[in-house]
Amino acid sequence: MSPAHFPDDNEYSDKYTDDTYEYRHVILSKPTYRMLQRSVRGYSASTLLDENQWRSVGVTQSRGWVHYATHKPEPNILLFRRPLGTNPLTGKVEVAPPSLRQSC
């Protein structure tokens, strides 16, 4: 296994989508990753961060993103998603994609 890639600053991917969500990943710099390890008790690659936790270590992005996974081989890569139709200013879903709508 190759060592983790640590950029000089946090790197944000372009967004990509499927029928339900838009996604992006964030590659943490070494100082940010170390801060995360110190600030989140018991942090591991299986830990999912809430918005306050990822914002507190310097990850900055618009509203509505949810940390749903970590790239296991490189735990400094955080994977985020939010439903299509999410307002980036409020984080609220304004128009839910059909795959997220509840049928009656």
MARMIRO-237698 format. One line per field, with one value per residue (C-alpha): residue in one letter; x, y, z; residue number from 1. Coordinates in nm, 2 decimals. Example, Ala and Ser with C-alpha at 12.3 -4.5 7.8 and 13.67 -1.06 7.14 Angstrom:
<nodes>
code <- A, S
u <- 1.23, 1.37
v <- -0.45, -0.11
w <- 0.78, 0.71
pos <- 1, 2
</nodes>
This chain:
<nodes>
code <- M, S, P, A, H, F, P, D, D, N, E, Y, S, D, K, Y, T, D, D, T, Y, E, Y, R, H, V, I, L, S, K, P, T, Y, R, M, L, Q, R, S, V, R, G, Y, S, A, S, T, L, L, D, E, N, Q, W, R, S, V, G, V, T, Q, S, R, G, W, V, H, Y, A, T, H, K, P, E, P, N, I, L, L, F, R, R, P, L, G, T, N, P, L, T, G, K, V, E, V, A, P, P, S, L, R, Q, S, C
u <- 0.00, 0.14, 0.15, -0.13, -0.10, -0.10, -0.15, -0.01, -0.36, -0.70, -0.80, -1.16, -1.28, -1.52, -1.88, -2.01, -2.36, -2.58, -2.96, -3.00, -2.69, -2.42, -2.08, -1.74, -1.43, -1.19, -0.82, -0.70, -0.35, -0.13, -0.18, -0.56, -0.56, -0.35, -0.59, -0.88, -0.71, -0.65, -0.99, -1.22, -1.19, -1.14, -1.11, -1.05, -1.13, -1.47, -1.57, -1.83, -1.80, -2.09, -2.09, -1.95, -1.66, -1.55, -1.60, -1.40, -1.08, -1.11, -1.31, -1.51, -1.80, -2.15, -2.45, -2.60, -2.30, -2.29, -1.97, -2.08, -1.75, -1.37, -1.14, -1.01, -0.66, -0.61, -0.81, -0.73, -0.98, -1.33, -1.63, -1.93, -2.27, -2.60, -2.93, -2.98, -3.18, -3.01, -3.00, -2.63, -2.71, -2.96, -2.87, -3.24, -3.36, -3.58, -3.67, -3.60, -3.50, -3.75, -3.54, -3.57, -3.94, -4.17, -4.45, -4.80
v <- 0.00, 0.34, 0.61, 0.87, 1.18, 1.49, 1.82, 2.14, 2.27, 2.09, 1.99, 1.98, 1.77, 1.88, 1.77, 1.45, 1.31, 1.00, 1.00, 1.08, 1.27, 1.50, 1.40, 1.55, 1.44, 1.65, 1.55, 1.68, 1.84, 1.68, 1.96, 1.93, 1.55, 1.57, 1.83, 1.60, 1.31, 1.52, 1.69, 1.38, 1.13, 0.78, 0.90, 0.62, 0.56, 0.43, 0.75, 0.97, 1.33, 1.57, 1.91, 2.08, 1.84, 1.87, 2.25, 2.28, 2.14, 2.38, 2.20, 2.47, 2.41, 2.52, 2.39, 2.05, 1.82, 1.50, 1.30, 0.95, 0.76, 0.78, 0.64, 0.35, 0.32, 0.70, 0.81, 1.18, 1.16, 1.24, 1.16, 1.39, 1.38, 1.57, 1.51, 1.67, 1.98, 2.10, 2.47, 2.55, 2.85, 2.68, 2.31, 2.23, 2.01, 2.23, 1.97, 1.61, 1.38, 1.11, 0.84, 1.03, 1.10, 0.89, 0.72, 0.73
w <- 0.00, -0.09, 0.18, 0.20, -0.02, 0.20, 0.00, 0.13, 0.18, 0.19, -0.16, -0.27, -0.56, -0.83, -0.76, -0.92, -0.92, -0.95, -0.97, -0.60, -0.46, -0.55, -0.41, -0.34, -0.15, 0.05, 0.09, 0.42, 0.46, 0.72, 0.98, 0.93, 0.96, 1.28, 1.42, 1.34, 1.52, 1.83, 1.84, 1.78, 2.05, 1.91, 1.55, 1.30, 0.93, 1.03, 1.22, 1.06, 1.14, 1.20, 1.05, 1.36, 1.37, 1.01, 1.01, 1.34, 1.17, 0.88, 0.61, 0.44, 0.20, 0.14, 0.35, 0.33, 0.29, 0.50, 0.57, 0.47, 0.44, 0.46, 0.20, 0.41, 0.24, 0.29, 0.60, 0.53, 0.24, 0.35, 0.13, 0.14, -0.03, -0.02, -0.20, -0.54, -0.51, -0.19, -0.15, -0.08, 0.13, 0.37, 0.34, 0.29, 0.01, -0.21, -0.47, -0.38, -0.66, -0.74, -0.57, -0.23, -0.25, -0.04, -0.21, -0.05
pos <- 1, 2, 3, 4, 5, 6, 7, 8, 9, 10, 11, 12, 13, 14, 15, 16, 17, 18, 19, 20, 21, 22, 23, 24, 25, 26, 27, 28, 29, 30, 31, 32, 33, 34, 35, 36, 37, 38, 39, 40, 41, 42, 43, 44, 45, 46, 47, 48, 49, 50, 51, 52, 53, 54, 55, 56, 57, 58, 59, 60, 61, 62, 63, 64, 65, 66, 67, 68, 69, 70, 71, 72, 73, 74, 75, 76, 77, 78, 79, 80, 81, 82, 83, 84, 85, 86, 87, 88, 89, 90, 91, 92, 93, 94, 95, 96, 97, 98, 99, 100, 101, 102, 103, 104
</nodes>
